[in-house]
Amino acid sequence: MDKNKNYLSLKKFTLNLGAELFGVADISGIKNEFSISEEALAKLDKAVCIGVRLSEGALKEIKGAPNRLYFHHYKTANAVLDQLTFRTGNFIQKAGFTAIPIPASQIVDWQKQTAHLSHKKIGLLAGLGWLGRNNLLVNKELGSQFRLSTVLTNMPLKADKPVKENCGRCRICVTICPAGAIKENPADFDHIRCFEKLKEFQKLRLVDQYICGVCVNACWGGKK
């Protein structure tokens, strides 16, 4: 089958459902990183990455710490993504191929804080953005103000390529991070300090999940 034709057909389907971002990653070299059985992954070589935009208005309500409004918005975005990947998976199956929708936000190892796979890494490979200083995927148009989910498949699809852009001179997230976890080099991001701050927010009952949103609100990609 025509990989380009399949790609365009699937992209049109997901965007019509309300997705804001769409990309395809070749996962043949990273499947060993997934918390999914080898049997299930054996014949799958592509990952369809889907993104939805977050509300700029809801993000602006974050004043140095997460709040209940953002927490609900975050959960809603994840629920929307799960619906999108579910329907995308069915579209792929109806075409005669295998599809495994991966939850947008589901921890499988609380000790290591890991999920079935990294949607961020899939998005990076699918060319949806670059790894920012904030340790999040940064899209040129949306900044970090979006959420991602993934569908694994064996549908013949052309794969996108990673972008070569970066944060350039922007350091807004470095100065605004309430944990002081964001550094000059993305590789130096302090995961421990970040997680400790997330636990502090939850202990204060600001939110009921380990989320923050401060650097998400601050990151505008190439718009500012």
N, C-alpha and C positions, 0 to 999 in steps of 0.2 A: 504493500500500500504506500501511497505518497505521504512521506513524513511532513512535508510542508502543508499539504492539504489538510491532514489531520490536525496539525498545529493550529492552523487558522480557524478551522471548524470548532475546535475545543475552546480556543480563546474567545471566539464570538459568543459561544454558549455561556461561558463563565461571566464575561463582561455584561451580557444581557441579564444575567441573574443579579447583578449589582456589585460584582467584584471591581476593584479599582486597579489592581495589579495582577499580572499574569506572566509567568515565565516557566520554562522547562529546564531542569537540570539533569545531567548525566550522572547517575549515582553508582555506576559500576565499580568505582574505586573507593567508595566510602560506606558500603553496606555493612561492613564489620563494625561500624560505630552505632548501628541501630539496635534498639532493644526489641527486636522482632525476630521470630524464628528463621533460621536459615532456609527451612523448607518453604516458608511463605515468600521469602525474598529471592529464591533461586532463579526465577525467570524474569524478575523485574529489573529493569535497567534505567528507568526514567522516573523523575519526580515532578509532578505538576505543582507549582507554588502559586498560591492564590492570596491576594491581600485585600483588606478592606480599610478604608480611611477612617481615622478617628475624628471625633467632633472637635473642631478648633475651639468652640465655645466652652465645651466641657473641660478641655485641657486648661484653658485660661483660668478656671476656678481653682487650680492647684496653686497654693501659695506657700511654697517651701516644704510641703508635705502632702501626701495623698488625702483625699476626702471621700465621703460616701457617694457623691455624685460621680466621681471618676471611677470608683470601684464598681458601681452598677454599670456604667458605660463600658468598662473593660470586660465585664462578664457578658454583656450583651453582644459586644463585638466578637467574642469567642463563640457564642452561640450561633451567631450569623455565619461565621466561618465554618462551623461544623455542618450547618445546613448546606452551605455552598459546596463543601467537599463531598458531602453525601450525595447530592444531586449530580455533581461532576463525575463521581465514581459510577453512578447508575448510567450516565450518558456513555461512559467508556465501556461498561459492561454490555449495554445494548448494541454496541458496535462490535462485540465479540471478543473483548479483551479483559484482562484481569485488572482490578483496581482495589487498592486498600486506602480508604480515607483515614488520615491520622488526626486525632483530636488536636484542636488548636492549643489547648492548655491543659495537659494532664500529666502530673508527675508520677513516674513509675518507681523512682528511687529517691525518697525524701532525704536520705542521708547525703547523697551526692547532688540532690536537686536537679535530676536529669529526667527527661521525658523519653518517649519512644524514639525520637530523633530531634535534631536541632533544625527548626524551621528557618532560623536565621542563617545557618550554613547552607541550607537548600536555596534560600533566597539569594545568597551570595553567589552560589554557583549558577543560578538561573539569571543572573545579570540584573536583579532588581535593585541593587544598590551596593554600597561598600561598607566595610566595617569601620564605624566611627570611633572617635575617642571615647564615646559613651558606652562602648561595647555593644551597641545596637546596630542593626542594619540601617543605613541612611540612604534614602532615595532622593534623587536630584529634585523631584517635584514635591514630594511629601515630607521630606526630612525623615524623622523617626516616628511620625504621627500616623502609624498604621499598625495593623496586626496581621499575622500570616498563618496559613495552614497549608497542608500538603496532601496530595494524593499520589501514592506510588502505583506504577503501572508498567505493563509491557506493551502498551499501545505504541506503534511506530510513530515517533515524534522527533522533529528536529530539536536539538538542544541549544539553548542560548549560551552565551559566553559571559563570564564575569566582566564587570566594568573596571576601568582603570582609574576612576576618579577617587578623590579622597576629601577630607574635611578642609584641606588647605589651611588658611590662616584663621579659620573660625575656632574659637575656644570658649564659647559661651557656656557649654556644658561643664567645662573644667571649673569655672568660677562659681557655678550655681549649684553643683552637686552637694546635697546636705550631708553626705557621708565623707566627702573628700576622697572619693574612690576613683575619680576620673583623672587620668594623667595625660601628659603630652603625647605619649606613645600609646596607641590602643592596646599593645601587647602588655603594657604595665598596669592595666586596669586592675584595681584591688577588689577582687571578688569577695573576700572576707569582710572588708569594711562595708561594702554594699549590702551584703546579706545581714550583717549585724544591724544596720540601719533599718532594713525591711522588717526584721524581727521586732525592733523597737516601735515602729509604726503600728504593727499588729498588736503588740502588748498594750499600746495606748488606746486600742480599739478604734483607731482611725479608719482601718479597713480590716477585713477578715481573711486576707490573703497576703502573701508576700509580694506586694507591688508598691511602686513609688510614683512614677510618672513625671517627676520634676524635670529630668533631662529630656523626656519625650516632648514635653511642652516647649522646652527651650530650643529643640532642634528643628530647623526649617529647611535643611538641605541647601539647595542653591537659590532659594527665594530670598534669603536675607544674609 
